[in-house]
Amino acid sequence: MRIDVLSIFPEYLAPLDLSLIGKSRERGLLDVRAHNLRDWTTDRHNSVDDTPYGGGAGMVMKPEPWAQGLDAVADDIAGNHQGDHERPILIVPGPSGQRFTQKMAAELAQAPNLVFACGRYEGIDERVFDFAAQRYDVRIVSLGDYVLNGGEVAVLAMVEAIVRLVPGVIGNQESLVEESHEDGLLEYPVYTKPAVWRDRGVPEILLTGNHAAIHTWRHEQRLERTAARRPDLWSATQSLRPQRIESGDVQTAQPADAGELLTLTVACYVAEGRDHDSFGLPALNETTDSVREALAEWTTWVLRSQGRMIGSVRARLSGHDWEIGRLIVAPDLQGQGIGRWLLEFAESHAPEQVRSVVLFTGANSKRNLTMYRKAGYRVTGASEHLGVPTKHLAKRISR
Ligand code: ADE
């Protein structure tokens, strides 16, 4: 990923040489270039601001240095690409922008080129945005409901949030698994040794080794925290009933579930078939009998909400690995964290001796691949299964 930042204080961006971002630059994963906007001024004083039309307090950033700077950067990006390339995204930090979120960070982490334009004073002449839109996908983005003196600090925050989601930047992707805001809930509390510290013990449940119970406890903690600390997030998640899944809603699938499971499987895999231009996928060619037979081979769980089967996942021991498969969520309820919940549920049932969870998915299943990556899985290989390109993924589990 290449990141360009235009600012009148490029030295403000020195922290981008440090820590994870600095290391990623050294490793060639990240190319960060800070530019001084004054390099594109033409007058003796290198001035970048002027008084506002219509009167009012403060100064406004002149359009021409921005036009020159943005053109120069866009030309340079285009020059580094042969033929077609994605339009670079131009992010202009400002308190009147769209709110920066984890979801936006994840989306921006996929972009090959990000350009940040740091405004100062009362802001940038509005016409610059229209001008920039000719070559950039322009986004005005705010960190929150408060006013900073300029965009530089906001750029540091955004770059840190984005860059850690770029594949390869964080070696241990597992640490990205369970994070606040990934699915609209805050994270659960964490503890380390010693078990008793200054008369304070860690919650007993964490010492039991009962991973299914720990999974449920952590989920409850996330719900409680979100309700107490972020009622704004809570009211949004409250309306999503699936966020309130409890372990009791999940049952081991019984032969009598086969018909319903077949229907849900087909409903979920039609999109996969479309994405891969193939309806020969095994999941689309099951019968009630074959589904019933698979129940003997795999431990299969079904998730119900008010009686309706809304999701399922299965797992089995495969050599030394815990193999997870057929993770499905009803199409109308996708994108709400139910898949992650089911995935963690299946992971938490891995037998004690297992150190690695493996699964595979269609190579074109972008959504699945993103979800698994966020859940700490790494691609370990690729193959073809009945004419469909597949990616194999694995994740180490810590005990
Ligand atoms: N620049 C000034 N205030 C800002 C904010 N709240 N977010 C992003 N950029 C800003």
Residues whose N, C-alpha, C, O or C-beta is under 5 A from the ligand:
A	BS01	ADE	P93 G94 P95 V141 S142 L143 G144 Y146 V147 L148 N149 G150 G151 A154
